Amino acid sequence: MKRLTNLALAITFLIVVTATFNSCKKENNTNDGGASTGTGEIEYLGKKYAVNYGYYELYGQFEGIYNYQLYLFSDGVDIEKESGIGNVIAIYFSTYLPPLSEGTIPYYSENVNPYPTFEAEVVLDYNLDTSSGIRLSYFVDGELTISKSSDNKTYTLQFDCAVDDEESLSGHYTGTIIEF
């Protein structure tokens, strides 16, 4: 009987440890105190803004087109709760190949075939709770380039955009990009 009790306690302990480990792992993937997943920056008006996390969501496939939303963001931002203070670039793009396939994607324009293309919205030194800070959502031109490491675990993104105020916004990110 003592062996059964010890076995039951050991199994219970393993379940608790496993559950705790998995919940901590999830926390790291949601940026509430976890390790950085990459390094990068957004440059606008001569100032650089850090981005060091990457997440993407596949919205689905329609007639051979894969639609994604990609977020690059900084410390201080809880992307899942859409709260906090920091920097975020949200890139909405469509491509023929999944997932996050390599290549250069032009910015969406009425003069360009709509696939593959991307659109973006950027907030810098922004408080997502009060909607205050720099917000850019009207781009007129640009391109997004995605490349992967040989093991397909590390991505490098480069983006250059022309903003409607005749300024430019550019940036890069190298690191992991985790699926929502």
C-alpha positions as CSV (number, residue, x, y, z in Angstrom):
1,M,0.0,0.0,0.0
2,K,2.9,2.4,0.8
3,R,4.3,1.8,-2.7
4,L,1.0,2.7,-4.3
5,T,0.7,5.9,-2.2
6,N,4.3,6.8,-3.2
7,L,3.6,6.1,-6.8
8,A,0.4,8.2,-6.7
9,L,2.4,11.1,-5.1
10,A,5.1,10.7,-7.7
11,I,2.6,10.8,-10.6
12,T,0.8,13.8,-9.1
13,F,4.2,15.6,-8.6
14,L,5.1,14.9,-12.3
15,I,1.7,16.2,-13.5
16,V,2.1,19.4,-11.4
17,V,5.7,20.0,-12.7
18,T,4.7,19.3,-16.3
19,A,1.7,21.7,-16.1
20,T,3.8,24.4,-14.4
21,F,6.5,24.0,-17.1
22,N,4.0,24.2,-19.9
23,S,2.3,27.2,-18.5
24,C,5.7,28.9,-18.0
25,K,6.6,28.0,-21.6
26,K,3.3,29.6,-22.8
27,E,4.1,32.7,-20.7
28,N,7.4,33.1,-22.5
29,N,5.7,32.9,-25.8
30,T,3.3,35.7,-24.9
31,N,5.9,38.2,-23.7
32,D,4.9,38.6,-20.1
33,G,8.5,38.4,-18.8
34,G,9.9,35.7,-21.1
35,A,13.2,35.7,-23.0
36,S,13.6,37.8,-26.1
37,T,12.9,36.0,-29.4
38,G,14.9,38.3,-31.6
39,T,16.4,41.7,-32.3
40,G,15.4,44.5,-34.6
41,E,14.4,48.1,-35.0
42,I,12.1,50.4,-36.8
43,E,13.6,53.7,-38.0
44,Y,11.5,56.8,-38.5
45,L,12.5,60.4,-38.7
46,G,16.1,59.5,-37.8
47,K,15.1,57.8,-34.5
48,K,15.3,54.1,-33.9
49,Y,12.7,52.1,-32.0
50,A,13.4,48.5,-30.8
51,V,11.4,45.5,-31.7
52,N,12.4,42.2,-30.2
53,Y,9.4,39.8,-30.5
54,G,7.7,38.3,-33.4
55,Y,4.3,36.6,-33.8
56,Y,2.2,35.7,-36.8
57,E,-1.3,34.4,-37.4
58,L,-2.5,32.6,-40.5
59,Y,-5.9,33.8,-41.3
60,G,-6.5,31.1,-43.8
61,Q,-6.2,30.1,-47.4
62,F,-8.6,31.2,-50.1
63,E,-8.1,30.1,-53.7
64,G,-4.4,29.3,-53.2
65,I,-3.7,32.6,-51.3
66,Y,-2.5,32.5,-47.7
67,N,-3.4,35.5,-45.6
68,Y,-1.2,36.5,-42.6
69,Q,-1.0,39.0,-39.9
70,L,2.5,39.5,-38.5
71,Y,3.4,41.5,-35.4
72,L,6.9,42.7,-34.4
73,F,6.9,44.5,-31.1
74,S,9.0,45.7,-28.2
75,D,9.2,45.0,-24.5
76,G,6.3,46.6,-22.6
77,V,3.7,45.5,-25.1
78,D,1.3,42.6,-24.4
79,I,0.3,41.8,-28.0
80,E,-2.4,39.3,-27.0
81,K,-4.2,41.8,-24.7
82,E,-3.4,44.7,-27.0
83,S,-2.1,46.7,-24.0
84,G,1.1,48.3,-22.7
85,I,3.5,50.9,-24.0
86,G,6.1,50.4,-26.7
87,N,6.6,49.8,-30.4
88,V,4.6,47.6,-32.8
89,I,4.5,47.1,-36.5
90,A,1.5,45.1,-37.7
91,I,2.0,43.7,-41.2
92,Y,-0.9,42.2,-43.1
93,F,0.3,40.2,-46.1
94,S,-0.8,37.6,-48.6
95,T,1.4,35.1,-50.4
96,Y,1.0,31.9,-52.5
97,L,3.2,29.7,-50.2
98,P,2.9,28.9,-46.5
99,P,4.2,29.4,-43.8
100,L,6.0,32.8,-44.0
101,S,7.6,31.9,-47.3
102,E,10.8,33.6,-48.4
103,G,10.8,36.3,-50.9
104,T,10.1,40.0,-51.5
105,I,6.6,41.3,-51.3
106,P,5.6,44.7,-52.7
107,Y,3.4,47.1,-50.7
108,Y,-0.2,47.0,-51.9
109,S,-1.1,49.5,-54.6
110,E,-4.1,49.7,-56.9
111,N,-1.6,49.5,-59.7
112,V,-0.2,46.2,-58.6
113,N,-1.6,42.7,-58.6
114,P,-3.1,42.2,-55.1
115,Y,-1.1,39.0,-54.5
116,P,1.4,38.8,-53.0
117,T,1.3,42.2,-51.3
118,F,1.5,43.7,-47.9
119,E,0.0,46.6,-45.9
120,A,1.2,47.8,-42.5
121,E,0.4,49.9,-39.5
122,V,3.0,51.1,-37.0
123,V,2.8,52.6,-33.5
124,L,6.0,54.0,-31.9
125,D,6.4,55.0,-28.2
126,Y,2.7,54.2,-28.1
127,N,0.4,53.6,-25.2
128,L,-2.1,51.0,-26.4
129,D,-4.3,51.5,-23.4
130,T,-4.8,55.3,-24.0
131,S,-4.1,55.4,-27.8
132,S,-1.4,58.0,-27.4
133,G,1.9,58.2,-29.2
134,I,3.1,58.1,-32.9
135,R,0.7,56.1,-35.2
136,L,1.4,55.6,-38.9
137,S,-1.1,53.8,-41.0
138,Y,-1.0,55.4,-44.4
139,F,1.9,54.1,-46.5
140,V,2.1,54.7,-50.3
141,D,4.9,52.3,-51.3
142,G,7.5,49.9,-50.1
143,E,8.6,46.3,-49.8
144,L,8.9,43.5,-47.3
145,T,11.6,40.9,-47.6
146,I,11.4,37.6,-45.7
147,S,14.3,35.1,-45.5
148,K,14.9,32.1,-43.3
149,S,17.9,30.3,-41.8
150,S,18.8,26.9,-43.1
151,D,17.0,25.2,-40.2
152,N,13.8,27.3,-40.8
153,K,13.8,28.5,-37.1
154,T,15.2,32.0,-37.5
155,Y,13.7,34.6,-39.8
156,T,15.1,37.8,-41.1
157,L,12.7,40.5,-42.2
158,Q,13.5,43.8,-43.8
159,F,11.0,46.4,-44.7
160,D,11.1,49.8,-46.3
161,C,8.0,52.0,-46.7
162,A,7.2,55.4,-48.0
163,V,4.8,57.2,-45.6
164,D,2.2,59.5,-47.0
165,D,3.9,62.5,-45.4
166,E,6.8,61.9,-47.8
167,E,9.0,60.5,-45.1
168,S,10.3,56.9,-45.0
169,L,10.0,54.2,-42.5
170,S,12.4,51.2,-42.5
171,G,13.3,48.4,-40.3
172,H,14.6,44.9,-39.7
173,Y,14.1,42.0,-37.4
174,T,16.1,38.8,-37.0
175,G,14.9,36.0,-34.7
176,T,12.1,33.5,-34.1
177,I,8.5,34.3,-35.1
178,I,6.0,32.3,-33.1
179,E,2.6,31.4,-34.5
180,F,-0.4,32.7,-32.4
